[in-house]
Amino acid sequence: MRKSKRCASLLIASLLCAGSVQAQHLYLVNTKSGAPIQPTMYGIFFEDINFGADGGLYAELVENRSFEAPLHIKPSGERVSGGLQGWNVFGNVEIRKDKPAFDRNPNYVTLNDDGHREKQTGIENHGYFGMGMKKGLDYRFSVYARTRGGQKAKIRVELVGSDNEVMTRKSIDVNGSEWKKYSAELTSPRTDAKAFMRVYLEGATSVDLDHVSLFPGDAWNGLLRADLVQDLKDLHPGVFRFPGGCIVEGTDLASRYQWKESVGPVENRQMNENRWNYTFPHRLFPNYFQSYGLGFYEFFLLSEYLGSEALPVLSVGLSCQFQNDDKDAARVHVAVDNLQSYIDDALDLIEFANGDVTTKWGKLRADMGHPAPFNLKLIGVGNEQWGPLYPERLEKFVTAIRAKYPNIKIVGSSGPSPDDKDGKQFTYGWEQMTRLKADLVDEHFYRDQDWFMENVTRYDNYSRKGPKVFAGEYACHVKEKALPTPEGKNVFEAALAEAAVMTGYERNADVVHMATYAPLFAHVEGWQWRPDLIWMDNLTTVRTPNYYVQQLYSCNAGTNVLSLTENKQPVTGQDGLCASAVYDKNTKKYIVKIVNVGDQPQEIKLTFKGMKALPSAENIQLTTLHGDLMSCNTVKNKKAVMPVEHATFDIVLDKNTATVTVPAKTFAVYKF
């Protein structure tokens, strides 16, 4: 018997005191390796909702840096843009368009002398909910500028604290009447979550300014917020789906996400509407646009860094069906016979990712700094589409992609619901994806904890012959009243229910090839949808209990499924217990995951069939995740629910059998 050095670990001991241990359960783990677990099994899904990109992952601190917002894109495609959204101005400032620096972003500002020595001309930007500044960190300011008439001029940039005190400043000389890029580094002398930036005209010579930018010096690759990238890296995601989600479709076709608009020089990428800026009237953010600074090239770079398979998703030619009436299809959707430009977008994207540098789009990738191909293997077409409008369009894409790129796997959709309670959309979707021979079918489910527990067996009876499953968007939305903090929907009860249903993913890894929680990010001041995997403010990030569930699965994914049964049946909720087992050929470890959603500790006897004896107790590891059901991690308390790696714990070993006790309301991972 393995004893702890002091008795049981304090956490385990305290949890066991909460109630008496129930009757022993006898689990049989067959050590014969079963179905392989795909490297893509557990991943991440990104959509620019909740200020996930601009104001979030994309580290740019300046809002509307190119003076193109506000922006409205008419259904005809006509763009009405240009203004000072996000900017406060003082003195003599004007918006101009003549001889712009960038033809696709034609607006810029001119700072003119105000005609009096005591008056100032300048612009002021507070970023997204303020600019988070950290003590001792450098901030990279840049701007495209020119003078009027070719004379020498000067501007001054200042970082200002939330108390309106100037923290640091630098002057920049501007020379000549041609557009040039100027830059400066400023070091913040203190930490301030609500700092902001001012740019002044110094002297009497007028100056034109465009693409006014400020990045923290520690940004990943100079582009992305370092702490959020680290949060993603620590998840070890096997697949990365982007850029959505509903923004792929757009409220109308004119405002859909178009990948070709998101590549090339960042200064000349056209701003796009974000369909989430006015979708939720109770959480309205009319200043919410997409700068496209975080575009498809950056997504591919991040996928490569994370070690994830990229899964880009493109429009199938349907506007968001939630926001448009299919009876008006001729006006709001692309006709089947007019899809060629959309199909070309898909084919060109594959060329951009994988093409030789001698090809048009492969050359652009190389010109952007990545001559080597990204080795794209997956592509999604359409998001949450349903009904006959979707498969008749998707079929055109499937035919074209299969003909030119037969090795690319195509992901289709089963619609927005995980069942047929709202009609026959789900069954119809699967029938059509099977007919079209899609490689994977994207299922979405945002449901409560009861639904999650009822669906632990969801994939046990799926066909093994058709397309594979991609659980592309899912999260447990608990029925209980949320806690008063923004992060309050990410309570431990939701995470525990997700851990339970994921034992079903794992047990059915021959059918389920990918799964991604959604949404990924939310700003505590800019959220519109919750729960979300990672929360942030301007200075810090919060890993939710749900995050730790995802991490425990992805870091213990294994390579092959093992059969785990009780009385010859899988463990799918009996006495509040759900369990699965895997083997990892790389580490030579047997990994058992047990979720106890019940109110009492449970004693479990694990017998490993095919093994003569288990290793010594010192070589067995235990990690648990436990918390009060309504507890959550917040900006003010990030560690309310955290995984605990136990140096010591009670376990009884007898040849090929281990007896353990799983506390109530606990997710436990054992590694043998």
Beta strands, then each sheet from edge to edge (+ up, - down):
strand 1: 22-30
strand 2: 42-45
strand 3: 71-73
strand 4: 79-81
strand 5: 87-90
strand 6: 92-96
strand 7: 108-112
strand 8: 122-125
strand 9: 131-133
strand 10: 138-147
strand 11: 153-160
strand 12: 166-174
strand 13: 180-187
strand 14: 192-202
strand 15: 207-216
strand 16: 239-242
strand 17: 272-273
strand 18: 289-290
strand 19: 309-314
strand 20: 378-381
strand 21: 409-413
strand 22: 440-447
strand 23: 468-476
strand 24: 512-517
strand 25: 521-523
strand 26: 534-536
strand 27: 541-543
strand 28: 560-566
strand 29: 569-570
strand 30: 577-584
strand 31: 589-596
strand 32: 602-609
strand 33: 621-626
strand 34: 643-646
strand 35: 652-654
strand 36: 657-662
strand 37: 666-671
sheet 1: 29+ 28- 1+ 32+ 36- 35+
sheet 2: 2+ 16+ 19+ 20+ 21+ 22+ 23+ 24+ 2+
sheet 3: 3+ 4-
sheet 4: 5+ 8- 14+ 9-
sheet 5: 5+ 8- 14+ 11- 12+
sheet 6: 6+ 7- 15+ 10- 13+
sheet 7: 17+ 18-
sheet 8: 25+ 26+ 27-
sheet 9: 29+ 28- 30+ 31- 37+ 33- 34+
end
